[in-house]
């Protein structure tokens, strides 16, 4: 169809590196990619017997992995730093997936005991992650975060927000969250009946219209399907909406941190639709009145008020 690797990645809901690796591994010698031959190659590689890289209890690599797990480092941190610390020793490099596999699948006896206390989650088994549906991240006409203006990143210009949903039990209820990047000021979207496309669109429009004009610059959201009607939000509010790359929550880290704080009030596994709009306003007010070290121990409410006054003077 003439699509780029990035376009294909967006359509199938995977990172573009997955597409690149697949083409690199399974393209035919003539330079063409065919699904049947690619599948045959993948199955052949999977059948090939492979020695587990961390199976040897006396290996230097395993000792390093166990030592860093003992410091409560994540497998991703361990994998990355091993490449930095041993740049010319490929035998000391290991992927984070291999580490996870060694912990949750291969680990028995000694290794299990070595790493059990170092696991951040405390789980004895790895949580299952379902495959992403082929159209899960296909949001029409989306503008990616790479096209967001540079002045958003330095937080000097107020009015740029990050947003997401926090979900309740069984993903059947939700509360919308909006966090202003400069002041960390939080607004909560009341979604008592549904968090479908219409409900999120209407709640977003209402929240943005309540903001002073100086704070209506942009919103950065993840690629959740609840924002498929983002164009209607922009049309109604003149607020630009940008989308993070797939599986990249760190690209809206302010919002992720705030969602963690909100779990003090809205526990996981509970029915979030039980909370009234007044309760959400009270929680937001309490959070916005909390002093923050990153703001010089000022509160988000004080900072955003000063920003609005300064930009309207």
C-alpha positions as CSV (number, residue, x, y, z in Angstrom):
1,X,0.0,0.0,0.0
2,X,3.0,2.3,0.1
3,X,2.7,3.0,3.8
4,X,5.8,3.9,5.9
5,X,6.9,1.8,8.9
6,X,5.6,4.5,11.2
7,X,2.2,4.4,9.5
8,X,2.1,0.6,9.7
9,X,3.0,0.8,13.4
10,X,0.1,3.2,14.1
11,X,-2.4,0.9,12.3
12,X,-1.4,-2.3,14.1
13,X,-1.0,-0.6,17.5
14,X,2.7,-1.4,18.0
15,X,5.9,0.6,18.2
16,X,7.6,1.3,14.9
17,X,10.7,-0.5,16.2
18,X,8.6,-3.8,16.2
19,X,7.9,-3.2,12.5
20,X,11.5,-2.4,11.8
21,X,12.8,-5.6,13.5
22,X,10.2,-7.8,11.8
23,X,11.3,-6.5,8.3
24,X,15.0,-6.8,9.2
25,X,14.6,-10.4,10.4
26,X,12.1,-11.8,7.9
27,X,12.5,-10.0,4.6
28,X,13.4,-12.2,1.6
29,X,16.8,-12.0,0.0
30,X,15.3,-10.2,-3.0
31,X,14.2,-7.4,-0.6
32,X,10.5,-8.3,-0.5
33,X,8.5,-9.1,2.6
34,X,6.0,-12.0,2.4
35,X,3.8,-13.1,5.3
36,X,4.0,-16.8,4.6
37,X,7.8,-17.0,4.4
38,X,8.2,-14.6,7.3
39,X,6.0,-16.8,9.5
40,X,8.0,-19.9,8.5
41,X,11.3,-18.2,9.5
42,X,9.8,-17.1,12.8
43,X,8.6,-20.6,13.6
44,X,11.9,-22.1,12.7
45,X,13.8,-19.8,15.0
46,X,11.4,-20.5,17.8
47,X,12.0,-24.2,17.5
48,X,15.8,-23.9,17.7
49,X,17.0,-25.0,21.1
50,X,18.6,-22.1,23.0
51,X,20.5,-22.1,26.2
52,X,19.1,-19.7,28.8
53,X,21.5,-16.8,29.1
54,X,21.1,-16.5,32.9
55,X,20.9,-20.3,33.6
56,X,24.5,-20.7,34.8
57,X,24.6,-19.9,38.5
58,X,28.3,-19.2,38.4
59,X,28.3,-16.7,35.5
60,X,29.5,-13.1,35.9
61,X,26.4,-11.9,34.0
62,X,24.0,-13.6,36.3
63,X,25.9,-12.3,39.4
64,X,25.6,-8.7,38.0
65,X,21.9,-9.1,37.3
66,X,21.2,-10.5,40.8
67,X,23.2,-7.7,42.4
68,X,21.3,-5.0,40.6
69,X,18.0,-6.6,41.3
70,X,19.0,-6.6,44.9
71,X,19.3,-2.8,44.6
72,X,15.6,-2.8,43.4
73,X,16.6,-1.9,39.9
74,X,14.1,-2.8,37.2
75,X,15.0,-5.2,34.4
76,X,15.0,-2.3,31.9
77,X,17.5,-0.4,34.1
78,X,19.7,-3.4,34.4
79,X,19.7,-4.1,30.7
80,X,20.5,-0.5,29.8
81,X,23.3,0.0,32.3
82,X,25.0,-3.3,31.5
83,X,25.5,-2.0,28.0
84,X,27.0,1.2,29.4
85,X,29.2,-0.5,32.0
86,X,30.4,-3.3,29.7
87,X,30.3,-1.7,26.2
88,X,32.9,-4.0,24.6
89,X,31.7,-7.3,26.2
90,X,28.5,-8.5,24.5
91,X,28.5,-11.6,26.7
92,X,27.5,-9.2,29.5
93,X,24.5,-7.8,27.6
94,X,21.1,-9.1,28.2
95,X,17.6,-7.9,27.2
96,X,15.1,-7.0,29.9
97,X,12.7,-9.7,28.6
98,X,15.4,-12.3,29.2
99,X,15.7,-11.0,32.8
100,X,11.9,-11.2,33.2
101,X,11.9,-14.7,31.8
102,X,14.6,-15.8,34.2
103,X,12.7,-14.4,37.1
104,X,9.2,-15.6,36.4
105,X,9.7,-18.7,34.2
106,X,13.2,-20.2,34.7
107,X,13.8,-19.1,38.2
108,X,13.8,-21.9,40.7
109,X,15.6,-22.5,43.9
110,X,18.7,-20.3,44.2
111,X,17.8,-17.6,41.6
112,X,14.2,-17.4,42.9
113,X,15.5,-16.8,46.4
114,X,18.2,-14.3,45.2
115,X,15.8,-12.0,43.4
116,X,12.5,-12.4,45.3
117,X,13.1,-9.4,47.6
118,X,14.3,-7.3,44.8
119,X,11.1,-7.4,42.8
120,X,9.3,-4.1,42.8
121,X,5.9,-5.5,42.4
122,X,6.2,-8.2,45.0
123,X,4.4,-10.6,42.6
124,X,5.6,-14.2,42.3
125,X,4.2,-14.4,38.8
126,X,4.4,-12.0,35.9
127,X,1.1,-10.3,35.2
128,X,-0.4,-11.2,31.8
129,X,-0.6,-8.4,29.2
130,X,-3.1,-9.0,26.4
131,X,-2.1,-8.3,22.8
132,X,-3.1,-4.9,21.5
133,X,-6.1,-5.1,19.1
134,X,-5.2,-4.2,15.5
135,X,-7.2,-1.0,15.6
136,X,-6.6,0.0,19.2
137,X,-4.5,3.0,18.5
138,X,-6.0,4.0,15.2
139,X,-7.1,7.6,16.0
140,X,-8.0,9.5,12.9
141,X,-6.2,12.7,12.0
142,X,-4.2,12.7,15.2
143,X,-1.2,15.1,15.7
144,X,1.7,13.3,17.5
145,X,3.7,14.8,20.3
146,X,6.7,15.2,18.0
147,X,4.8,18.1,16.3
148,X,4.1,19.9,19.6
149,X,5.8,23.3,19.9
150,X,9.1,23.4,21.6
151,X,8.0,26.0,24.2
152,X,5.7,23.3,25.7
153,X,8.7,21.3,26.9
154,X,10.3,24.0,29.0
155,X,7.1,24.8,31.0
156,X,7.7,28.6,30.7
157,X,4.4,29.2,28.9
158,X,1.3,28.3,30.9
159,X,-1.8,26.7,29.5
160,X,-0.4,23.4,28.2
161,X,-2.1,20.4,29.8
162,X,-1.7,16.7,30.1
163,X,-4.7,14.4,30.3
164,X,-5.7,10.8,30.9
165,X,-8.4,8.6,32.5
166,X,-8.0,6.7,35.8
167,X,-10.1,3.6,35.7
168,X,-12.1,1.8,38.3
169,X,-13.0,-1.9,38.8
170,X,-13.1,-3.8,35.6
171,X,-12.4,-0.6,33.6
172,X,-16.2,0.0,33.9
173,X,-15.9,3.4,35.5
174,X,-13.5,6.3,35.1
175,X,-12.5,9.8,36.2
176,X,-10.8,12.2,33.7
177,X,-7.7,14.1,34.8
178,X,-6.2,17.2,33.4
179,X,-2.9,18.6,34.8
180,X,-1.4,22.0,33.8
181,X,2.3,21.4,33.1
182,X,3.8,24.7,34.5
183,X,1.8,24.9,37.8
184,X,0.8,21.2,38.2
185,X,-2.8,22.5,38.7
186,X,-5.3,19.6,38.4
187,X,-8.8,19.4,37.1
188,X,-11.0,16.3,37.4
189,X,-13.6,15.3,34.8
190,X,-16.8,13.8,36.2
191,X,-17.9,10.8,34.2
192,X,-20.6,9.2,36.3
193,X,-22.4,7.2,33.6
194,X,-19.8,6.3,30.9
195,X,-16.3,7.1,29.7
196,X,-17.1,6.5,26.0
197,X,-16.3,8.9,23.2
198,X,-19.3,11.2,23.7
199,X,-18.9,11.4,27.5
200,X,-15.2,12.2,27.4
201,X,-15.7,14.7,24.5
202,X,-18.5,16.6,26.4
203,X,-16.6,16.6,29.7
204,X,-13.4,17.9,28.0
205,X,-15.3,20.7,26.3
206,X,-17.0,21.8,29.5
207,X,-13.7,21.7,31.4
208,X,-11.8,23.7,28.8
209,X,-14.5,26.3,28.4
210,X,-14.2,26.9,32.2
211,X,-10.6,27.9,31.9
212,X,-9.3,31.5,31.4
213,X,-8.3,32.1,27.8
214,X,-4.6,32.3,28.8
215,X,-4.7,28.6,29.9
216,X,-6.2,27.3,26.6
217,X,-3.0,26.3,24.8
218,X,-2.9,22.6,24.3
219,X,-3.6,19.1,25.7
220,X,-1.4,16.1,25.4
221,X,-3.2,12.7,25.8
222,X,-2.2,9.1,25.3
223,X,-3.7,7.1,22.4
224,X,-6.8,5.9,24.2
225,X,-9.8,5.3,22.1
226,X,-11.8,7.6,24.3
227,X,-10.2,10.5,22.4
228,X,-11.2,9.5,18.9
229,X,-13.4,12.6,18.7
230,X,-10.6,14.9,19.5
231,X,-11.3,17.0,16.4
232,X,-14.7,17.9,17.8
233,X,-13.1,19.1,21.0
234,X,-10.6,21.2,19.2
235,X,-13.4,22.7,17.0
236,X,-15.5,23.6,20.0
237,X,-12.7,25.0,22.2
238,X,-9.9,26.0,19.8
239,X,-7.6,23.9,22.0
240,X,-4.8,21.9,20.2
241,X,-4.6,18.2,21.1
242,X,-1.5,16.2,20.8
243,X,-1.0,12.4,21.2
244,X,1.8,10.6,22.9
245,X,3.6,7.8,21.0
246,X,2.1,4.3,21.7
247,X,3.2,2.8,25.1
248,X,5.0,6.0,26.1
249,X,3.4,7.2,29.4
250,X,6.6,9.1,30.3
251,X,5.8,11.6,27.6
252,X,3.1,13.0,29.9
253,X,5.0,12.3,33.1
254,X,3.3,15.2,35.0
255,X,-0.1,13.6,34.5
256,X,1.2,10.1,35.4
257,X,2.6,11.4,38.7
258,X,-0.7,13.2,39.5
259,X,-2.7,10.1,38.8
260,X,-0.6,8.3,41.3
261,X,-1.4,11.0,43.9
262,X,-5.1,10.7,43.1
263,X,-5.1,7.0,43.9
264,X,-4.8,8.1,47.6
265,X,-8.5,9.2,47.1
266,X,-9.7,6.9,44.4
267,X,-8.5,3.4,45.1
268,X,-7.8,0.9,42.4
269,X,-10.5,-1.8,42.0
270,X,-13.3,0.4,43.2
271,X,-16.4,1.9,41.5
272,X,-15.3,5.4,40.5
273,X,-18.8,6.3,39.3
274,X,-19.9,6.5,43.0
275,X,-18.0,9.8,43.5
276,X,-20.1,12.9,43.0
277,X,-19.0,16.0,41.1
278,X,-18.7,17.8,44.4
279,X,-16.4,15.1,45.8
280,X,-14.2,15.4,42.7
281,X,-14.0,19.2,43.2
282,X,-13.1,18.8,46.8
283,X,-10.3,16.4,46.0
284,X,-8.9,18.6,43.2
285,X,-9.0,21.6,45.6
286,X,-7.1,19.7,48.3
287,X,-4.5,18.5,45.8
288,X,-4.1,22.0,44.3
289,X,-3.6,23.4,47.8
290,X,-0.8,20.9,48.6
291,X,2.7,22.5,48.6
292,X,5.1,21.0,46.1
293,X,8.9,20.9,46.3
294,X,9.2,21.4,42.5
295,X,7.2,24.7,42.9
296,X,9.5,26.0,45.6
297,X,7.0,24.7,48.2
298,X,4.2,26.8,46.7
299,X,0.9,25.2,45.9
300,X,-0.4,24.7,42.3
301,X,-3.4,26.9,43.1
302,X,-1.1,29.8,44.1
303,X,1.2,29.3,41.1
304,X,-1.6,29.2,38.5
305,X,-3.3,32.2,40.0
306,X,0.0,34.2,39.7
307,X,0.5,33.0,36.1
308,X,-3.0,34.1,35.1
309,X,-2.6,37.5,36.7
310,X,0.8,37.9,35.0
311,X,-0.4,37.0,31.6
312,X,-3.5,39.2,31.7
313,X,-1.8,42.3,33.3
